[in-house]
Each structure stands twice: as C-alpha cells, then as structure tokens.
Amino acid sequence: MAKVIIIGAGGVGSVVAHKCAQLPDVFNEIVLASRTESKCKAIAADLPRPVKTAQIDADDVAATTALLKAEQPDLVINVALPYQDLAIMDACLAAGVDYLDTANYEPPEEAKFEYKWQWAYQDKFTSAGRMALLGSGFDPGVTNVYTAYLKKHYLDEIHYLDIIDCNDGDHGQPFATNFNPEINIREVTANGRYWSNGDWQETGPLEENRSFDFPAGIGPKQIYLMYHEELESITKHLPEIKRARFWMTFSDNYLKHLEVLGNIGMTSIEPVEFEGKEIIPLQFLKALLPDPASLGPLTKGKTCIGCIARGVKDGVEKTYYIYNICDHEECYAEVKSQAISYTTGVPAMIGAKMMLERKWAGAGVWNMEQLDPDPFMEDLNKYGLPWQVVELNEQTGMED
Ligand code: NDP
C-alpha cells in the first residue's frame, strides 16, 4: 500500500496516471500535480478511480517541498520536463521522499543530454537514505533493462550494442512531434555521438544513416545515428562495451520540415528579440505545433524499439535482438494516448512499482541497468509492453 505523486500532466503523465490507477493494490493513493491543474483534472476525470489533483510549479523547490510534506507520498514520479529534474530531486531530499524520472536533467539554455548533474546527487541521496531512479521510460529505461537482461541471461560480455528506435506510426499531420516538441527537436538537431573503444565519436546531426529491416511487418526503414542519454550510463556501467550507438527512424517528410525550420532559425534555443521581448524560437515553434496529446486519436501504425547486442557466450560470438512492438491504436483504446507516451508511461509505472515493492531498493542515484532486470522484464509482459528475444545468425547490417 503506497502513495505516489505524479508531477506532469502531459502525454506521459496521463499514461502514468492511467496505469497506476489500474493497480490499486500497489498505488493505493495517487496525487496528480502539474503547472496547469486543469490538465490534471481532465486526466483524473477519465480514470477508473478517484485521484487527487494539485497545482505545482516544480521549478519552485520550496513550493514542491511543501506539497510533498503535506501529502507525504512514498515516491514522486517526475514526468514534467527535464528542466525540472534537479528542483524536484532537491524537494524530494528536503521532504524525505524517493524519486523517479524518465529523462536526464537538461539546463534550459543548452542541449547537453548528460547525467553529470544528476549523478552529482549520489552522496546526497545516499546520506539521506533515499533512492532516485533515473530514466525509467522506454529509451532510456527499457533499453537499459534490455541490455542488462541480455548480459544476465544471454551473453557473458556485450561488445557491440545498437539501440534502434522505430516509430512507423502516421498521424496524418504535415509536421508534428510525438512527444514534447522542444525536447524532441533539441535531441534531433544536436550532433550525433557514439561510443567507440573508450571514447566518444561525434557526427553531424543525423549525418550517418542506413537501412534496417524491422520485424512485425514494418520492413526496411532508414535509421539515423543520434546521441541518446542511455549510451552514457550503459557504457559507464558495462565498460566491456567496445561500441554503443543509438539510431532512430524519421520519415522524409519529417526531415524536410525540420531542415527548413532549422535553416530559418526556428529550431534555435538562442534567445532573439521580437517586438521588445526576448523569445526562444524553439519555444515559439512549440506553441505553433500540434500538442502531442492531440495526436493520440489520429495515429495509426506501430513502434518497434529494441537493442541488438553482439558479444560472447562461452567463448562463442553471438548476436541477439530484443524488442517490443507497440500499436498506436491499441494504446489509444486502452489509455487514450498514442504509443510514444504509452511506451514511456508504462515503464515509469513499472519502475515505480519495483521501488514500492522493494524489488528495486537502495539509497543513492541509480540508472536502470544497475538493477536486477528480471522482475521489471516480467512486468513489461504483464502490463502492456511484451518483448521478445531472437538470435540473429545472419548479417544484420549493423556490423560496421
Ligand atoms: P508534455 O510536454 O506533454 O508534458 C509535460 C508536462 O509537464 C505538462 O503537463 C507541463 O505543464 C508540465 N510541466 C512543465 N513545466 C512544469 C513545471 N515547472 N512545474 C510543473 N509541471 C510542469 O511532455 P511529455 O509528457 O511528452 O514528456 C514528459 C517527460 O517524459 C519529458 O521529460 C520527456 O523528456 C520524457 N520522455 C521520456 C521518454 C523516454 O523514453 N525515456 C520518451 C518521451 C518523453 P503545462 O501543461 O502547464 O505545460
């Protein structure tokens, strides 16, 4: 029996609220808090049981601490934006509450995708006897757990890791991002980076690409090398990995729009002056683009996110592919969200469940690959994100 506060009432917050509400034995009491309380109330009205809502500006550490002290939850599930991570971690420490998020802290003024700020909280969480679980979404999140699972059960050592994220969904809009546009575009327009023999190699934004043949009828798609934050933690915790890369699919249409927007400066996070006021072009663009939550009823097709790991087992080289297929329309039928929010929100709920059931426990700051993958993998199968592992015996196209 436990009480959680979910902070953030966007696409992901809505899925987390639905999935927690479906498990009253674990999530006995739920409070949904966000900057705009009306969004919390709209989500609450759709849930199978009553949940409390609250207004909170999570950038305000004192206000968040006061809310936590008043509500006394066992855990905060932070699904606001990456900018709020450190403020919410501070409030959790001040109020003596455990913490979970789905994305690394980002300083608002520069796109970094680094864990250093949150890893610096290690001593504070350890000495407070509290746990912080970082990156419990799909990628990061499930991809870290997949890697740990392959290492535990299939390979003695992983030498080459490719994380491949495919969204084969179609929302019928000329241009839209399927999660927070600001975060999404920051990620996609940043330089690519991958781990190779103990160092980071940099590429231009989406410079390196190739075709990959996806399962479940999705077929061949162009995948683009990007930097993604789980590469940093996975290569830190599995130092045997010689090369680790992250790839994502993008449609030609998406890339064409992005190129034009980039060329005219609309994706920049440098402030510009407009009619006497400073604005950030990317934030202005976000205001013009469709709200990702509005894409739910429109999106058809599947996502396929997984890891290909090549390494050795008993001295023999082996390659395994572990992945999940998720259907946008099935997600919408269950929780009124498309698969991108669903594939993030379900692992956030499961990470929270692991902590509340003490299957994952320990003071300090944790990344997902550091914890026992088995109970989490079991719950993925139970709560909507079934996975499979296949051995790949032929060339996959990812060897070089
Ligand atoms: P949305 O933009 O849809 O929702 C963000 C929510 O956070 C909104 O309700 C917003 O409030 C709220 N919020 C923003 N600032 C504050 C603040 N200062 N105080 C309180 N609430 C605030 O984003 P998503 O739901 O798509 O994404 C949520 C998180 O999930 C992000 O951190 C994102 O990076 C992460 N994510 C992780 C993935 C993974 O696989 N690991 C994949 C996809 C997303 P308001 O309504 O007032 O704007």
Boltz pocket constraint, residues with backbone or C-beta under 6 A from the ligand:
constraints:
  - pocket:
      binder: B
      contacts: [[A, 7], [A, 8], [A, 9], [A, 10], [A, 11], [A, 12], [A, 13], [A, 33], [A, 34], [A, 35], [A, 36], [A, 39], [A, 56], [A, 57], [A, 58], [A, 59], [A, 78], [A, 79], [A, 80], [A, 81], [A, 82], [A, 84], [A, 102], [A, 103], [A, 135], [A, 136], [A, 137], [A, 138], [A, 139], [A, 140], [A, 141], [A, 178], [A, 179], [A, 180], [A, 183], [A, 292], [A, 293], [A, 340], [A, 343], [A, 344]]
      max_distance: 6.0
